[in-house]
Amino acid sequence: MLFRGLKTISDLTDVQRTVRKAIQQDICVVSMHTNMDNAKGGVNFRIAQKLELKEVAFFASKTVDGIEAGSGVIGTLPEAMASDDFVIEVKKTFDVECARCNQLLQRPIKKVAICGGAGDFLLDDAVKAGADAFITGEMHYHQYFGYEQQIQICVIGHYESEQFTAEVFQEIIQQQCPGVKTVIAETNTNPILYF
């Protein structure tokens, strides 16, 4: 139970206070994270959509109970781009001030692999899938080594890479529950600030 072991209202975290307040107002709170990371039409597919990728499919797929799922997607850009133009486009699309990249690729980028959130574990799979670029939210320092001119790494921040997830949930709720009012909060809960 969410509130077990708590003695006073001041013991509640901000999240717990928000959930408690919602319950008191008869508001339903649904919270899913990893499910949407691996779902068809989920986080990674939304990132691909924002980048206008075509022929999007899982590149690290698995089947669970007859349902296809996967940890990342791969697709193709409408037109090949120079690596510096690609990074600029990613920054613009995700409204980020900076992207952490390895050495700029000196060939055009056409095939793009994506894993929102902490996706550095899929870097080798992206290379094996023939991706020219790999976008993720987080990557450990040592992962950047050894991929020079093999794949363009573009790390945009965990929160930033998953910022469109609420849109996915809103669409699902609107399709499955017509007439149910849905509102996407405009609150930025990213604890990381860039100066």
Residue pairs with C-beta under 8 A, 6 or more apart in sequence:
2 16
2 19
3 12
3 16
3 20
6 12
6 16
9 17
12 20
18 29
19 29
22 28
22 29
23 29
30 169
32 169
35 42
36 42
36 43
36 165
36 168
36 169
37 43
37 44
37 71
37 115
37 116
37 117
38 69
38 70
38 71
39 69
40 58
40 67
40 68
40 69
41 168
42 165
42 168
43 116
43 117
43 161
43 162
43 164
43 165
43 168
44 70
44 72
44 73
44 114
44 115
44 116
45 56
45 73
46 164
46 165
46 167
46 168
47 73
47 114
47 116
47 135
47 161
47 164
48 56
48 73
48 75
48 112
48 114
49 56
50 93
50 94
50 164
51 75
51 77
51 89
51 90
51 93
51 112
51 114
51 135
52 77
52 78
53 75
53 76
53 77
53 112
53 114
54 75
54 76
54 77
54 78
55 75
55 76
56 73
56 74
56 75
57 73
57 74
57 75
58 68
58 69
58 70
58 71
58 72
58 73
58 74
59 70
59 72
59 73
59 74
59 113
59 122
59 125
59 126
59 129
59 131
60 70
60 71
60 72
60 122
60 125
61 68
61 69
61 70
62 68
62 69
62 70
63 69
71 115
71 119
71 121
71 122
72 113
72 114
72 115
72 119
72 122
72 125
72 126
73 113
73 114
73 115
74 111
74 112
74 113
74 114
74 126
74 129
74 131
75 111
75 112
75 114
76 110
76 111
76 112
77 86
77 109
77 110
77 111
77 112
80 108
80 109
80 110
81 89
81 108
81 109
81 110
82 108
82 109
83 104
83 105
83 106
83 109
83 133
83 152
84 104
86 109
86 133
86 152
86 154
87 99
87 101
87 104
87 152
87 154
90 96
90 99
90 135
90 154
90 156
91 97
91 98
91 99
91 156
94 156
94 160
94 161
94 163
95 160
96 156
96 157
96 160
97 194
98 194
99 154
99 155
99 156
100 139
100 153
100 154
100 155
101 152
101 153
101 154
101 155
102 144
102 147
102 148
102 152
102 153
103 148
103 149
104 152
105 132
105 133
105 149
105 151
105 152
106 149
107 132
107 149
108 132
109 132
109 133
109 152
110 132
111 129
111 130
111 131
111 132
111 133
112 131
112 132
112 133
112 134
112 135
113 122
113 125
113 126
113 129
113 131
113 133
113 134
113 135
114 134
114 135
114 136
115 122
115 126
115 134
115 135
115 136
115 137
116 136
116 137
116 161
116 162
116 165
117 136
117 137
117 138
117 158
117 161
117 162
118 136
118 137
118 138
118 158
119 134
119 136
119 137
119 138
119 139
120 136
120 138
120 139
120 140
120 143
122 134
122 136
123 134
123 136
123 139
123 143
123 147
123 151
123 153
126 134
126 151
127 134
127 147
127 150
127 151
131 151
132 151
132 152
133 151
133 152
133 153
133 154
134 151
134 152
134 153
134 154
135 154
135 155
135 156
135 161
136 154
136 155
136 156
136 161
137 155
137 156
137 157
137 158
137 159
137 160
137 161
137 162
138 155
138 157
138 158
139 153
139 155
143 153
144 153
147 153
157 190
157 192
158 192
159 189
159 190
159 192
160 190
166 184
166 185
167 184
169 182
170 182
170 184
173 180
173 182
174 180
174 182
